[in-house]
């Protein structure tokens, strides 16, 4: 049975998060000053590492979006001074 899980990212450049295979990302938002991804998952599925990259506004992006990465969303932290853009690296 599928369900919605939450995954927390840190505000660093690159990280890998274990998620069940075929997880479908629904949303990314700031929750209590944490970067959170919500995804539909089948918890019985084998896990795979998903590779996420985070860039601040004005920071260089070192790959081609669309071909090497997919845009997930933009997260504005509560202070309003930090805006982060999250991409998932394509395999």
Backbone bond lengths (Angstrom), bond angles and torsions (degrees), N, CA, C in turn:
res aa  C-N    CA-C-N  psi(-1)  N-CA   C-N-CA  omega(-1)  CA-C   N-CA-C  phi
1 X - - - 1.459 - - 1.533 108.58 -
2 X 1.304 116.04 135.26 1.462 120.64 179.01 1.522 110.51 -83.17
3 X 1.321 114.29 152.60 1.463 121.27 178.10 1.521 108.33 -150.10
4 X 1.316 117.22 172.70 1.462 121.46 178.32 1.522 108.27 -102.05
5 X 1.335 115.81 127.60 1.465 122.73 176.69 1.523 108.62 -115.78
6 X 1.329 114.50 156.03 1.465 121.22 175.89 1.522 108.19 -111.72
7 X 1.331 115.74 139.32 1.462 123.04 177.65 1.517 107.87 -126.57
8 X 1.320 116.79 137.43 1.461 121.51 -176.96 1.521 109.65 -106.88
9 X 1.334 115.37 128.88 1.463 122.22 175.56 1.519 108.95 -102.95
10 X 1.312 115.99 153.72 1.457 119.97 171.07 1.524 108.05 -93.05
11 X 1.297 117.42 162.72 1.473 121.32 -176.13 1.523 111.60 -84.41
12 X 1.321 117.98 32.28 1.463 120.74 176.82 1.519 109.90 -97.58
13 X 1.317 117.19 171.58 1.450 122.40 -173.08 1.510 116.65 -63.05
14 X 1.335 118.65 -50.49 1.451 121.29 -171.92 1.525 109.55 -136.15
15 X 1.335 115.67 137.85 1.465 119.45 178.08 1.511 110.39 -158.67
16 X 1.323 114.93 154.88 1.462 121.50 179.02 1.525 108.11 -116.78
17 X 1.332 115.29 133.28 1.458 122.12 -177.25 1.535 108.03 -121.29
18 X 1.341 118.12 126.97 1.462 118.79 175.02 1.527 110.74 -74.44
19 X 1.320 116.00 127.94 1.461 122.74 179.20 1.526 107.62 -138.33
20 X 1.341 117.58 151.30 1.463 118.69 174.52 1.533 110.50 -58.77
21 X 1.321 115.77 146.42 1.463 119.92 179.42 1.522 109.89 -57.06
22 X 1.313 115.34 146.22 1.469 124.00 178.96 1.527 113.68 66.73
23 X 1.328 117.62 20.23 1.463 120.19 175.74 1.527 109.14 -60.16
24 X 1.321 116.58 136.21 1.469 122.25 -179.32 1.522 108.58 -107.89
25 X 1.317 116.63 112.99 1.462 121.09 -178.99 1.516 109.47 -72.23
26 X 1.329 115.15 128.78 1.463 121.79 -179.19 1.511 112.58 -99.17
27 X 1.351 115.88 -43.56 1.455 119.71 -170.72 1.522 109.83 -160.29
28 X 1.324 115.05 156.60 1.458 121.72 170.97 1.518 106.75 -135.84
29 X 1.339 116.25 130.73 1.462 121.23 -176.86 1.521 110.55 -151.81
30 X 1.310 114.82 167.11 1.460 122.68 171.74 1.530 107.47 -84.69
31 X 1.326 116.73 126.71 1.467 121.67 173.11 1.518 106.93 -133.17
32 X 1.323 116.61 113.62 1.471 121.84 -179.97 1.529 111.91 55.03
33 X 1.339 115.78 43.31 1.466 123.44 178.96 1.527 113.14 63.87
34 X 1.324 116.39 26.95 1.461 122.08 173.68 1.526 108.12 -122.47
35 X 1.328 115.53 145.04 1.457 121.03 176.76 1.521 106.77 -85.16
36 X 1.329 117.16 115.59 1.469 121.96 -174.90 1.514 111.02 -118.38
37 X 1.331 115.33 136.31 1.459 122.75 173.16 1.517 107.06 -111.66
38 X 1.340 116.34 133.90 1.459 121.70 173.34 1.524 107.29 -109.97
39 X 1.334 115.83 134.73 1.458 120.55 -177.95 1.520 110.54 -141.18
40 X 1.341 115.63 147.57 1.458 121.19 170.93 1.527 106.62 -82.60
41 X 1.319 116.43 125.13 1.462 121.08 -177.44 1.523 110.52 -134.31
42 X 1.312 114.39 158.28 1.464 121.54 166.66 1.522 104.90 -106.68
43 X 1.338 118.26 104.11 1.458 121.03 -174.01 1.528 113.80 -61.37
44 X 1.334 117.82 -15.13 1.469 120.83 179.19 1.525 112.24 -82.21
45 X 1.335 116.20 -14.36 1.468 120.59 -179.95 1.527 110.91 -69.18
46 X 1.315 115.25 152.15 1.460 121.29 174.54 1.524 108.77 -63.58
47 X 1.315 117.23 146.90 1.466 120.78 -178.52 1.522 111.02 -86.82
48 X 1.318 114.18 149.85 1.465 122.31 173.85 1.520 107.77 -133.75
49 X 1.331 116.53 155.57 1.467 120.10 176.51 1.513 109.11 -85.83
50 X 1.328 116.14 127.92 1.470 122.33 175.37 1.530 106.59 -106.59
51 X 1.315 116.16 133.09 1.460 122.79 -172.91 1.528 110.41 -102.97
52 X 1.339 115.91 116.37 1.460 122.07 -179.25 1.515 110.51 -113.18
53 X 1.328 115.42 144.27 1.473 122.78 176.74 1.520 107.77 -123.52
54 X 1.335 115.84 137.75 1.465 121.08 -179.46 1.523 108.67 -121.41
55 X 1.337 115.38 131.39 1.458 121.74 179.81 1.518 109.25 -126.84
56 X 1.318 116.37 138.25 1.455 120.77 172.18 1.520 109.71 -81.45
57 X 1.315 116.51 159.25 1.455 120.96 176.26 1.529 109.20 -59.12
58 X 1.331 116.74 131.88 1.459 122.02 179.48 1.519 114.08 87.57
59 X 1.338 117.97 -5.78 1.466 121.00 179.11 1.527 109.54 -85.83
60 X 1.347 117.44 146.26 1.465 119.42 179.99 1.532 111.84 -68.82
61 X 1.322 115.69 145.52 1.462 122.81 175.13 1.520 106.26 -108.93
62 X 1.331 116.40 125.84 1.460 120.78 -169.80 1.532 114.63 -97.93
63 X 1.317 119.33 24.67 1.458 121.57 177.41 1.519 109.74 -156.96
64 X 1.329 114.91 171.42 1.463 119.99 -179.22 1.518 109.81 -85.25
65 X 1.325 116.62 122.19 1.463 119.14 175.27 1.522 108.15 -73.21
66 X 1.300 116.11 151.86 1.458 121.09 -177.55 1.516 111.77 89.61
67 X 1.327 118.24 -46.30 1.460 121.32 179.38 1.511 112.62 -93.88
68 X 1.312 116.67 -43.17 1.458 121.29 -178.11 1.518 112.86 -104.05
69 X 1.321 117.32 -16.73 1.465 120.58 -177.96 1.520 110.18 -152.96
70 X 1.330 115.16 153.69 1.449 122.60 177.65 1.524 108.55 -115.47
71 X 1.322 116.82 131.40 1.460 121.29 177.83 1.521 109.17 -69.88
72 X 1.348 116.47 128.71 1.462 122.01 179.35 1.526 110.44 -98.28
73 X 1.342 116.74 -45.19 1.453 119.16 179.87 1.514 112.15 167.07
74 X 1.324 115.09 172.90 1.452 123.33 178.16 1.518 108.43 -112.11
75 X 1.334 115.09 136.66 1.464 121.40 -179.37 1.520 108.56 -121.21
76 X 1.323 116.46 126.06 1.458 121.18 175.99 1.525 107.43 -105.09
77 X 1.315 115.40 121.74 1.456 119.63 179.37 1.528 108.66 -74.18
78 X 1.320 117.68 158.81 1.468 122.49 -170.95 1.519 114.07 -58.10
79 X 1.318 116.54 -33.64 1.463 118.84 -179.45 1.525 111.66 -64.95
80 X 1.342 115.91 -22.66 1.457 120.62 -179.92 1.515 113.38 83.39
81 X 1.329 117.46 -13.05 1.461 119.82 -178.36 1.527 112.26 -87.98
82 X 1.329 118.13 -14.24 1.459 121.44 -179.30 1.526 109.28 -118.43
83 X 1.343 115.02 116.75 1.460 121.64 177.67 1.522 107.06 -120.97
84 X 1.338 116.02 124.10 1.460 121.91 -174.90 1.524 110.39 -118.01
85 X 1.321 115.70 143.49 1.460 122.92 -177.50 1.531 107.56 -118.82
86 X 1.326 116.42 124.27 1.463 121.56 -171.69 1.528 109.99 -109.91
87 X 1.330 114.81 132.11 1.466 123.69 177.87 1.520 108.57 -124.90
88 X 1.321 116.51 151.30 1.456 120.75 171.72 1.524 108.09 -110.37
89 X 1.320 115.84 127.72 1.463 121.26 177.33 1.520 108.85 -66.74
90 X 1.309 116.31 135.67 1.460 122.45 177.11 1.517 107.89 -84.67
91 X 1.309 115.65 141.67 1.478 119.83 -179.14 1.501 111.62 -66.28
